[in-house]
Amino acid sequence: MTKTLSTLVALLAFSASAQSAVFMSADWAAEACEGWNANSELTSGLAGDWIANDADRGYKVIQIYRMDCEDSPRIELRLEPADEEGMIQCTSGGLAKAELNAKADYVMFAQTERWEEMGAGNYGPMKGMMTRRLRFQGPKWEAMNNMGPFKNFLLLTGQIPGDTASCPAS
């Protein structure tokens, strides 16, 4: 009976991992978008000045990718105000297609191992950037003033199941 139960648990675990999207693929980005919208620290913690700095487009973009997956495309989350109070919602997650504005948008990239460490909460964005484990492009002062929400974004990368054994396909 114990062996049967162990086998069943192993099969369920394998099945769940087999169904996970490839980490930082377009499918994974769509799931991350849903995760963003379910995280109150992200939907409200970046409200106000952060979301208002949108280069007069009505949205901001965060693009992310895995440095060790050289031929893989970037993915992005498109973020927009959800109401007059500045609550933020992710309106799309998928392959990167936005033309970035360096004064409003962000690009974050790291080795897969480092994404896993940050997603597990081993360290946050400040340590990641200071040690160059997390590379970053975008409005640095704005990011520095929002380390709490950005920490939640890094934790989100560890909360969305993703297969790290392979790289996202182009």
Steps between C-alpha positions, in 0.01 A plus 500: 500500500782743588678424173180567305450830679863600434461414133178701478663804663799473263271475197298802610818701555633398158167579338490847658856580390435360152207740465698804612582750233868554423632760744481844337323379187198680354265257678683555828472878451121470463490313833729762657257770384219323685729466803574873491128579509452272803782670697377805693856626560547522123156633410502769769866532608602655169192723473545874461824646367642168378215414262455868407851503351384336178650721225145622427401159359262389776711192591841383620690190394726264690701268277688208651717219374746228595861586411601136459230450234678706236272423205176535693271796451429749776161503665311797635223603732293800395375698800223759501302701753188306599309791655518867597689414820789368294458131578702305247399202296698285263306509174719261303791266544682335212781546252662841506363729232489847656738771397664587830542846645813511719345767726188293577554130427715228650713211381618245756719202422696239690629146480227240561665397826485860623133537404432187706690642798314832486168324442562294813564817702870431559566868427318795355550749219753719683743215568430356156593825329794582728657158435404514129307174538201698374564731208272794458422772250249777553436797726734413787390766750137399451593136558700586812192669646293185442716218634216344703272443202794394283588239761146368461549490124814289546312271740227468238754343264537219754126459556407434137589140416749475218723238344860621528654193337452644153506845345199676347471439127537787256 
